[in-house]
Amino acid sequence: DVLPPGVAAKLSAAHPQIVREVEHVISTGAMAQAGDAYPNIAGKGQWSKMVLYTAASGWSDALCKHLPSICSIVRNRLRTEHEPARSWYRSGHFPSGDEAVILFRVEAGRGMAHLHSGQDARINVHMCLMNCDGAQVSVAGQLRNYSAGSLLAFEDRADHEVINAHPRSDRISLTIGVLHPDYEAS
């Protein structure tokens, strides 16, 4: 319910196509070269990201060329793409990452995004795309397993970590960070 109306259903229906598009991006080596997602949380290639959208930078046309399913479903549907949230962002009411569309990779075997918390006004919606078996997310002390194509939402400000125990396969997920539905700039 935190995503714009119809987005969750469209993402779920498009899961197989999204996976094919992500497999193509992975085959180019771009994901492996993405660098550490947040080096202060996890380094040495354990956790990397490719950013499709933030309020600051807008949409990456280069990535949308290779990931058209994600972009066509989500583009023009986020609050920070429109007023009044666009003005809220420009006025500094919240950081650019409070709304973002990101592909995350957690390395096989030892990979994890160590325990951390994020922004107050953001809800994370995770959709596991590839190699979900053996991957888990812990949110506020509750451990949850991923399953391919399923959506999982939680407040970014809650302590959370992602673990990939699969010995041979990197876990790839789509994270859509959205402004909390109750957020209004004061």
Phi, psi and chi 1 to 4 in degrees:
 res  aa     phi    psi   chi1   chi2   chi3   chi4
   1 ASP       -   -9.7  -68.3  -14.2      -      -
   2 VAL   -86.2  -19.5  -62.6      -      -      -
   3 LEU   -80.6  157.0  -69.2  174.4      -      -
   4 PRO   -56.2  151.3  -24.4   33.8      -      -
   5 PRO   -51.9  131.4  -25.0   33.2      -      -
   6 GLY    85.6  -16.0      -      -      -      -
   7 VAL   -66.7  -44.9  168.5      -      -      -
   8 ALA   -59.9  -46.7      -      -      -      -
   9 ALA   -63.3  -40.6      -      -      -      -
  10 LYS   -67.8  -39.7  -73.1  178.4 -178.5  176.3
  11 LEU   -62.9  -45.1  -74.3  170.1      -      -
  12 SER   -60.9  -44.5  -66.7      -      -      -
  13 ALA   -65.4  -33.1      -      -      -      -
  14 ALA   -88.8    0.5      -      -      -      -
  15 HIS   -46.7  -50.5  178.8  -97.6      -      -
  16 PRO   -59.3  -40.7  -22.3   32.9      -      -
  17 GLN   -69.1  -40.6  179.8   61.8   31.6      -
  18 ILE   -60.0  -43.2  -67.7  169.8      -      -
  19 VAL   -60.1  -44.0  168.2      -      -      -
  20 ARG   -60.5  -42.2  -75.9 -169.9  -68.1  -83.9
  21 GLU   -65.5  -41.4  -67.8  167.1    6.5      -
  22 VAL   -67.1  -40.0  170.0      -      -      -
  23 GLU   -57.5  -40.1  -74.9  173.1  -24.8      -
  24 HIS   -63.8  -44.6  173.2   72.0      -      -
  25 VAL   -60.8  -42.4  169.3      -      -      -
  26 ILE   -62.7  -40.1  -70.3  169.6      -      -
  27 SER   -64.1  -21.9   74.4      -      -      -
  28 THR   -80.3  -11.8   68.3      -      -      -
  29 GLY    86.2   -0.6      -      -      -      -
  30 ALA   -63.7  -37.2      -      -      -      -
  31 MET   -68.2  -40.8 -164.1   80.1 -170.6      -
  32 ALA   -66.8  -27.0      -      -      -      -
  33 GLN   -91.9    2.5  -62.5  168.7   14.9      -
  34 ALA   -67.1  -22.2      -      -      -      -
  35 GLY    83.4  171.9      -      -      -      -
  36 ASP   -64.8  135.3  -68.1  -32.8      -      -
  37 ALA   -61.0  -54.8      -      -      -      -
  38 TYR  -142.4   92.7  -58.6   97.8      -      -
  39 PRO   -56.5  -26.5  -20.4   29.4      -      -
  40 ASN   -74.6  -12.2   58.0  -29.7      -      -
  41 ILE  -102.6  -47.9  -62.6  172.3      -      -
  42 ALA  -149.6  127.7      -      -      -      -
  43 GLY  -116.4 -170.4      -      -      -      -
  44 LYS    58.9   34.6  -60.1  179.7 -177.2  174.1
  45 GLY    77.8    9.1      -      -      -      -
  46 GLN   -67.2  -34.8  -68.9 -176.9   69.1      -
  47 TRP  -141.7  117.2 -172.1   32.3      -      -
  48 SER  -128.9  166.6   57.8      -      -      -
  49 LYS  -145.0  156.3   68.7  178.5  178.3  177.5
  50 MET  -128.5  120.9  -64.9 -177.5   78.2      -
  51 VAL   -94.7  119.3  178.6      -      -      -
  52 LEU   -90.0  -32.2  -76.8   81.0      -      -
  53 TYR  -153.5  139.7  172.3   83.8      -      -
  54 THR  -141.6  160.6   68.3      -      -      -
  55 ALA   -61.0  -31.9      -      -      -      -
  56 ALA   -73.8  -44.8      -      -      -      -
  57 SER   -99.4  -14.4   61.6      -      -      -
  58 GLY    74.2 -157.8      -      -      -      -
  59 TRP   -86.8  141.8  -74.9   90.8      -      -
  60 SER   -83.8  106.0  165.9      -      -      -
  61 ASP   -62.8  -34.3  -69.9  -27.5      -      -
  62 ALA   -62.7  -45.8      -      -      -      -
  63 LEU   -71.8  -36.8  -75.3  175.0      -      -
  64 CYS   -63.2  -27.4  -76.0      -      -      -
  65 LYS   -60.9  -37.2  -93.5 -173.4 -153.0  174.1
  66 HIS   -92.8  -17.8  -61.9  -71.5      -      -
  67 LEU  -127.1   56.6  -58.9  163.5      -      -
  68 PRO   -65.7  -27.6   24.3  -33.4      -      -
  69 SER   -65.7  -49.2  -64.9      -      -      -
  70 ILE   -59.3  -50.2  -63.7  168.0      -      -
  71 CYS   -63.7  -41.0  -64.4      -      -      -
  72 SER   -69.1  -28.6   67.5      -      -      -
  73 ILE   -79.8  -39.2  -68.1  168.3      -      -
  74 VAL   -99.3  -30.9 -176.6      -      -      -
  75 ARG   -57.6  137.1 -166.7  175.1 -146.6  158.4
  76 ASN    69.8   14.5  -66.4  -44.2      -      -
  77 ARG  -113.4   -9.1  -56.1  -64.4  -51.8  -83.6
  78 LEU   -87.7  148.3  -60.8  173.4      -      -
  79 ARG   -61.3  -37.1  -72.1  174.8   66.2 -168.7
  80 THR   -74.7   -3.3   54.9      -      -      -
  81 GLU   -85.8   -7.5  -66.6  178.3  -88.3      -
  82 HIS  -137.8  163.8  -51.1  -76.4      -      -
  83 GLU   -77.1  149.4  -65.0  -60.2  -23.0      -
  84 PRO   -87.0   -9.7   32.9  -35.6      -      -
  85 ALA   -62.1  -31.8      -      -      -      -
  86 ARG   -59.6  -44.4 -169.6   85.7 -156.0  120.7
  87 SER   -67.7  -37.3  -66.8      -      -      -
  88 TRP   -58.4  -45.4  -61.3  -19.5      -      -
  89 TYR   -62.8  -49.4  165.0   66.8      -      -
  90 ARG   -60.0  -28.1  -74.0 -167.9  -57.0  -95.8
  91 SER   -85.6   -0.6  -61.0      -      -      -
  92 GLY    82.1   21.4      -      -      -      -
  93 HIS   -71.1  -23.1  -73.0  -79.7      -      -
  94 PHE  -156.3  158.6   53.9   83.8      -      -
  95 PRO   -73.4  160.6   13.1  -15.6      -      -
  96 SER   -61.0  -28.1   69.9      -      -      -
  97 GLY   -77.5   -3.3      -      -      -      -
  98 ASP   -65.2  -25.9  -90.2    4.3      -      -
  99 GLU  -123.8  124.1  -78.1 -150.0  -38.1      -
 100 ALA  -157.0  153.4      -      -      -      -
 101 VAL  -125.8  118.0  179.4      -      -      -
 102 ILE  -139.1  139.2  -55.7  170.3      -      -
 103 LEU   -93.6  129.5  -75.4  178.4      -      -
 104 PHE  -116.5  141.7  -77.9  106.7      -      -
 105 ARG  -118.5  129.3  175.1 -166.4  137.7  -76.9
 106 VAL  -114.5  122.2  178.5      -      -      -
 107 GLU   -59.6  146.9 -172.0  179.1   42.5      -
 108 ALA   -62.5  147.7      -      -      -      -
 109 GLY    77.8  -66.3      -      -      -      -
 110 ARG  -112.4   -1.7   67.5  178.0 -176.2   91.8
 111 GLY   -71.9  139.1      -      -      -      -
 112 MET  -161.5  155.5   64.6 -174.3  -52.3      -
 113 ALA  -102.9  101.8      -      -      -      -
 114 HIS   -56.9  160.1  -62.6  -80.2      -      -
 115 LEU   -48.7  126.8 -169.8   64.7      -      -
 116 HIS  -158.8  169.8   64.4  -77.1      -      -
 117 SER  -134.2  159.6   59.9      -      -      -
 118 GLY  -120.5 -139.3      -      -      -      -
 119 GLN   -82.6  148.3  -69.3  121.5  -93.4      -
 120 ASP   -69.2  -34.9  -71.0  -18.0      -      -
 121 ALA   -93.7    8.3      -      -      -      -
 122 ARG  -110.1  140.2  177.1  174.7  161.7  161.5
 123 ILE  -111.7  130.2  -55.7  -95.6      -      -
 124 ASN   -93.2  133.2  -70.9  -31.5      -      -
 125 VAL  -119.1  112.7 -179.8      -      -      -
 126 HIS   -98.3  138.1  -75.0 -149.2      -      -
 127 MET  -128.0  110.4  179.5 -178.5 -166.1      -
 128 CYS   -71.4  129.8 -166.6      -      -      -
 129 LEU  -103.1  -47.0  -61.8  173.3      -      -
 130 MET  -138.7  142.0  -59.3  169.2   59.8      -
 131 ASN    58.2   52.4  -52.4  -43.7      -      -
 132 CYS   -79.8  -27.7  -54.5      -      -      -
 133 ASP   -63.0  131.4  -65.1  -19.9      -      -
 134 GLY    87.4   -0.6      -      -      -      -
 135 ALA  -106.2  139.3      -      -      -      -
 136 GLN  -139.5  156.6  -59.7  173.3  -46.6      -
 137 VAL  -126.0  136.5   61.4      -      -      -
 138 SER  -109.3  123.4  174.4      -      -      -
 139 VAL  -125.2  121.0  178.8      -      -      -
 140 ALA    50.4   40.8      -      -      -      -
 141 GLY    83.9   -3.7      -      -      -      -
 142 GLN   -99.8  125.0  -79.6 -167.1  -43.0      -
 143 LEU   -89.2  129.2 -162.9   58.4      -      -
 144 ARG  -128.2  138.5  -60.3  177.8 -171.7  177.9
 145 ASN   -86.4  148.2  -66.8  -41.9      -      -
 146 TYR   -87.9  151.5  -81.4  111.0      -      -
 147 SER  -137.0  145.8   60.0      -      -      -
 148 ALA   -56.8  127.7      -      -      -      -
 149 GLY    82.9   -8.3      -      -      -      -
 150 SER   -81.9  154.3   66.1      -      -      -
 151 LEU  -108.3  139.5  -64.3  167.5      -      -
 152 LEU  -135.4  124.4  168.4   68.2      -      -
 153 ALA  -116.8  143.0      -      -      -      -
 154 PHE  -158.7  158.6   59.4   89.8      -      -
 155 GLU   -73.1  129.5  -68.8 -172.3   12.3      -
 156 ASP   -62.3  -27.6 -167.8   38.4      -      -
 157 ARG   -71.6  -15.0   66.9 -178.4  169.0 -169.8
 158 ALA   -72.4  143.2      -      -      -      -
 159 ASP   -60.1  130.0  -73.6  -20.5      -      -
 160 HIS  -150.0  156.2   57.3  -78.8      -      -
 161 GLU  -149.5  154.3   66.6 -176.9  -23.2      -
 162 VAL  -120.3  134.7  178.2      -      -      -
 163 ILE  -126.9  133.7  -55.6  143.2      -      -
 164 ASN  -120.0  102.7 -177.5   12.9      -      -
 165 ALA   -91.4   -4.0      -      -      -      -
 166 HIS   -62.7  127.3 -165.1  -74.1      -      -
 167 PRO   -70.2  -23.0   23.2  -30.7      -      -
 168 ARG  -124.5  -12.4  -65.6  175.0  -53.5  -78.9
 169 SER  -122.3  129.1  -59.2      -      -      -
 170 ASP   -68.7  141.4  -66.8  -12.8      -      -
 171 ARG   -90.8  129.5 -166.6  -98.1   -1.3 -143.3
 172 ILE  -117.5  131.0  -51.2  -65.5      -      -
 173 SER  -138.6  158.3   69.2      -      -      -
 174 LEU  -102.0  129.0  170.7   65.8      -      -
 175 THR  -118.8  126.4  -63.6      -      -      -
 176 ILE  -112.9  112.6  -58.3  172.7      -      -
 177 GLY   -92.3  123.7      -      -      -      -
 178 VAL  -122.7  152.7  -64.8      -      -      -
 179 LEU   -61.1  139.5  -76.2  178.1      -      -
 180 HIS   -53.4  135.0 -167.1  -71.7      -      -
 181 PRO   -58.6  -25.2   -7.2    8.6      -      -
 182 ASP   -88.3   -2.9  -64.7  -25.2      -      -
 183 TYR   -70.1  128.8 -179.2   84.0      -      -
 184 GLU  -139.4  131.0  -65.5  -71.7  -29.3      -
 185 ALA   -68.6  139.3      -      -      -      -
 186 SER   -99.5      -   47.9      -      -      -
